[in-house]
Amino acid sequence: MTSADTSGGPTGRPTGGLSRVAMLTVHTSPLEMPGTGDAGGLNVYVVETATRLAARGVAVDIFTRATSGAQGEAVELAPGVVVHHVVAGPLEGLGKEDLPGQLCAFTASTSHHVAQHPEHHHDLIHAHYWLSGQVGWLASDRFDVPLVHTMHTMAKVKNQALADGDDPEPRGREIGEEQVVAVADALVANTQEEARQLVELYDADPATVHVVPPGVALETFRPGPQEEARARVGLAPEAVVLLFVGRIQPLKAPDVLLRAAAELLRRRPELRERLVVAVLGGLSGSGLTRPDLVQDVVDQEGLGDVVRLGPPVSREELADWYRAADVVAVPSYNESFGLVAVEALACGTPVVAADVGGLPVAVGEAGVLVEGHDPGRWADALDGVLHTLEVPAEREAWSCRAVAHASRFSWEVTVDRLVEVYAGAVAARRAPGRRSR
């Protein structure tokens, strides 16, 4: 096949002439449930794009670091998608901050696997997060295939918007990201804002930057009767439910929602008998050094009777939680996009989100954006939304607006655009007289 071939695969959608793609996600496996450890939106992105590429007839090999002897060397995630667990360092006991020291081992093991196949067995490499980008850089040179890279998060952006007391990303990560940006054949940004940051903060060549918004699994995240959803997740029909979904770490700011809820109760004490603040997620990142991050705020604010803490849940149960909630809060200090916001909107649930990163795109006019992280300002926003939702016609109108906005984001459209980026990178790499990196 050639990169000029844009015929569709089994679904009739374009494949760009691709036959096989290698995806790299060194620090987290797509088999992990999002919401704890290092598993989050990146994991969802990899699963959704890989399975949809495979449905079109483009095989996908995903390479991730082995973290358990029980994982199996190769696991079929879906027909046409195989997850390869690469041995690089001890299986347990390594945090993400320790992984730069294992990139050589990961690269060697991955290259050995690929080298067993004919030349150009993979049309290209798509690396996710900077650690994978470092591996992809070497593999791209070794096998003379394009490197497509998605940052997902960027150290320089995170360091500009740290939560109080949070740990800054190390300079070594910033340098590693700069190197990957400089050598990638194509950079995939979630939003125009992220594209701007790549150019202004990392000196990316604008010609290599392509904006491809993530999607939402509309077949899973869809509206449904709130009372039925509440029965399934164990909430009372008359409850007033505020929901946080995400990893428990300062960056995601669950404490902002909790303190805002406490302020809301001080203003409206009559809510106390009905209010439920649900927090679903597990410890991650710098939150691992602050395991009592949420509980300390609950105790300080006297919220033990209204807060419900829970672990990450399956995608199907998560959709029920979104439907069960009155409002989903996304108070993060930074989000490259904000999948939680779009998933909640797809279920017809209003979103209150921080006015940062990609969240203005994810939320659009279907939610409320809050400037800053002052609990009083967040209480204002939550109170305003709850008052509006007390009017049935207003609640229905908001739900319709939310669903309509979310419907603009489809993983199939995301993959359509990715195929274009992939095909362009392959064509440029194979063009006569291309400049070497």
N, C-alpha and C positions, 0 to 999 in steps of 0.2 A: 504494500500500500504506500501511497505518497501522501504528503501533508495536504495536497490540493484536493484529495478525495473528501467530500463532505456528505457522502451518502449516509443515511441513517442506519442504526443497528436494528435489533429485533423490535424495539419500540417505535421505529420510524423516525426517531429524533437523531440529530446530527452526531457523528462520531469523529469528524475531522480526519478521517483516514487512520485513526489510531487503532492499534491492536492490543497493546499492553502498557500499563503505567505502573511505575514504582512509586509508592508513597512512603515517606519516612516520618515516623513520629517516635523519636528516641525515648522521650521521658515518660510517655503515658500510652497505654494500650487502648485501642478502640474497643476492646472487650470489657474495659472497666466501666462501671456505672458512673455517669456524670454526677458530680455533687460532693465528692470527697477526694482527699489526696490531691493528685495533680489532674484529676479527670474533670473536665468541664466542657465548655462550648467547643473547644478544639476536637474533643472526642466525638461529639455529635457531628461536627462538620465532616470529619474523616469518614465516619460510618455512612452518612447520608450521601456524600458525593461518590464514594467508592461503590456502594451498592447500586446507585443509579447509573454510573458508568458501566458497570458489569451488565446491567439489564439491557444496555444498548449494544452489548457485544464487545466491550473493551475490558479485558481482564485487568485486575488490579492486585498487585502484590504489596502488602503493607508490612514494613519492617519496624519492629519495636523491641525494646530491651526486655529480655527475659527477667522476671522477678519471682518466679516460682518454678520448681521442678515439675509441678503438676500441670503446667500450662500446655505442654505438648509443643514440639518443634514447629509444627505448621497446623493451623486451625482454620477451617473454612468458615468465614463469617457469613457468607451468602454465596450462592452459585456464581463463580467467577471472581470471588474475592477471597484471598488467602492471607491470613495474618501469620507472619514468620517471627518467632520469638528468638532474638539474637542474643547469644551469651556474651556479655560484656561486663566483667566484674562480678562480684558476689551477687547472688540472687536476692538477698535481703539485706537491709541495713543501710542502703545508700539513698540519700535524699537527692533532690534535683540539683542542689548546690554542689554535690559531689560528682555529678555526671561529666563535666568537662574533662576530667581525668580519665574517662572511659571511652572517649570519642574515637581514639585510635583503634581500640579493640573492637568497637562497634563497626567502624568503617572496614576493618580487615575482614570481619566475619561476613558482613553484608557483601563486600566485593567478592569474596570467595564463592558465595552462593550465586551471584550474578554471572561470574566468570565461567560457571559450568554450562552456561547456555550459549547459543550462537550470538555473534555480534549483533548489536542493536535488538537484543531480545526485548528490552524495554524501549519504548519510543522516547520516554523522558522520565525525569525524576521530579516529583512534587514533594518538597520538604515543608514540614509544618513546625514552626517555632525555631528559634535561632540555633539550638543544639542540633536539630536535624539539618538545618541549613549548612552547618559546618561539615557534617558527614556528606551531604549532597554535593557540596563544592568539590570534594575530593573524588567522589564517585562519578560526578559529571565529567570531570577531566579524564578519569581513568577509562570510561566507556564511551566518551565522545557523544554524549546525549545532553539535551538541554536541561538546565536546572530552573524549575519554577518554584518560587518560594512564597509562602504566606507567613507573615510575622505572628499574627494572632495577638500578641502583646509586644510592646516595645519598652525597653528599659528607660530610655530618655523621656518618654511620655509618662511612664509610671513615676519616675523620680520628680517630675514637675508637679505631681498631684498626690503626694503621699498623705496617708491618713496620719493623724497625730500618733507619734510613738512607733510608727511602722518603720521597718528596715529598708533603706534604699537598695536598689539593685546595684551590684558591684560594677566597677569600671570595666572589668574583664568581659562582662556580658555586653556592655555597650560596644567595646572594640570588636567582639565576635559578630555582633549584629551589623556593624559597619562593613566588615569584611564580606559577609554574605550579601548584603545589598549591592556591594560593588561588583560581585562576580555573577549574580543571578542573571539568567537570560530573560526572565520575566518575574515581576513582583506583583502579587495579587493583594489588593487592598480591599477592605470591606466597605469603605465609604470614601467620599471625596475628601473628608477631613483626614482620614488615615493616609490617603495618597499625598496630601499636602505635607503631612508630618514626615513621610518618607523622603520627600524632596528637600524640605527645609531643615530637618534635623539630621538626616543621614546622607544628604547630598546624592540621592538617587537620581539616575537619569530619567527624566519624565517619560521618555519614550518606552521605558521598560515597565512602567507602572500601569496596572490595569485595575479598574474598580469593578469588583464582582461582589455584590451584596450576598450574604448568606441567605438561606431560606428557612422555611418552617414546614414541618411534616403536617400538611393540612389534613391528611387522612387520619391522623391521630389527634391533633389539637384542633378541635371544632366545638361549636356551642352545644350545650345540652342542658336539661333541666337542673337548676341549682339544687333544689331540694333532694333530688335523687343522688346527685354527686355528694352532697353532704352526708347522706345516709351511708354511702359507701366508705367515706373516710372518717366517719364517726363524729360528725359535727351536728349540733342542734339546728333545726330549721330556722329558729329565730335569732341565731348568733349573728354578730357583726364581725366579719373575718378579715383581718389584714394578713397577708401572706408574704413571706420572704423565702426565696428559693436560691440556693447557691452555696458555694464553699464558705466555710466559716473562717474568715481571715479579715484583718483590718481593711484591706483593699475593697472588699465587698460591703463593708459597713453595716452589718446587721444591727450594731449598737445604735446607729442613727434612728432606725425604725423603732427600736425598743424605747429609746428616750423620747421620741416623738409620741409614741403611744402613751407613755406616762404623762406627758404634758396634755395630751388629749383628754385623759381621764381627770386631770386636775380641772380642766375647763368643763367637762361634761361627766360628772361623777355618776350620772344615771346610766351611763354606758357600761359600767363595770360588770353588771350581772350578765351582760350579753357579749362583751368583747372577747375575742380570741385572736391572739397574735401568734400565728404559726410560723415556725422557723424550720425549714427542711434543708439539711446539708450536713457535711462532715468537715472536720478540721483539715486545713490545707495551708501550704506556704508558711508565712510567718505566724499564722494562727496556731501552728503546732507548738510554738514556744509560749503561746498564751491559751492553753486549753480551757481556761475558765472565762474567756472573753465574753461570751454571752451570759453565762450564769452570774458573773459578777454584776453585770448591768441589771439583770432581773432582780438580784438581791438588793442592790442599791436603790432601785426605783420601786421596790415593793410590788413586782409584777408576777409573783409566783402563781397567783390564782388565775391569770389571764394568758400566760405564755405557754405554748405547747411546742416542745422541741421534738424533732423527729429526724431520722436518718434520710439519706437520699432514697428515692423510690423509683420504680419502673416508669417508663415513659407513659404507659397507659394510666397508671395511678396518678402520675403528675398531672395529666390532663384533667382528672377528676378534682384534684386540689385546685387547679386554676378555676374550674367551673364553680367550685364550692366557695371561692373567695369573693368578697365584695370588692377588694382592691388588692392588687399585687404591687409591692414596693420594690424598686431597684435603686437603692441609695449609693451605689458604688462610687468610688473616687475616680475610677476610669473603667471604661468598657470599649473595646475596639468596635463592637456592634451592640450586643445585648439580646441574645437569643431568648432569654427568659421573658423579656418584654414582649417580643413578637409572638411567642407561644401563648402567653396569657391573653393577648389581644385576639388571637385566632380563636380562643375559647369564649370570646365575648366579654372578657373581664377588664375593667378599667385599670390603667397602670399609672402610678406616680413614680417618676424616675428622676435621677440627678441629671442636670443639664450638662453632661460631659461626654466626650468621645463620640461614639457612634449612636448613643441613645436618642438624640434628637431625630435621627433617621429612623431608628427602630420604632419609636413611639409616634412620630408625626403629629397629626392633629387629633389622634385617638386617645391621648392621655394627657397628663399634666407633668411638665418639667419644672424642677425645683432648682434654683440657683443656690449653690453652696450646700452645707451639711448641718446647718443650725437646726436643732430639734424643734425649736419654736416655729421656724418657717415650714418645716416638714409637717408639724401638727396643723398649721394653717391649711396646707394643701390637702391633707387627709380629711380634715374636717369639712372642707368645701366639697370634696368629692362625695363623702358620705351623705351630706345634706342633699346634694343633687340626686343621689340614688334613692332617696326616700320617696321621690315622685315616680311612680311606675312608668309613666310615659317617658320620662327623662332617662330612666334606667334602660328601657328598651332601645331608645334612640342611641344611647352611648354604646350599648352592646353591638348594635348594627354598624355603627361607625368603626368600632374596634375591629370587627370581623372584616369589613370592607378594606380597611388599611392593611391588615395582616395578609389578606389574599393577594396582595401585590408581591409578596415574598414567597417564592416556590423553589424548592430544591431542584426541580427540573429546569427552571429558568437559570438557576445558579450553574448547573452543569452545562446547559447550552452555552453559557458565556465562558465557562472554564474550557470547554472544548475549543472555542475560538482562540483563547489564549494559548492553549497547548499547541494547536495547529500552527499558529503564528511563530511560536518558539521553535518548533521543529523545522519549519520552512526556513527561518532565519539561520538556524544552525547549519543546515545543509546547503545554504546558498553559496555559490562560487564566490571566492574572494572575501568571505566574511572575516571580520577582524578577530584576532585571538584575544582572549581575556588576559 
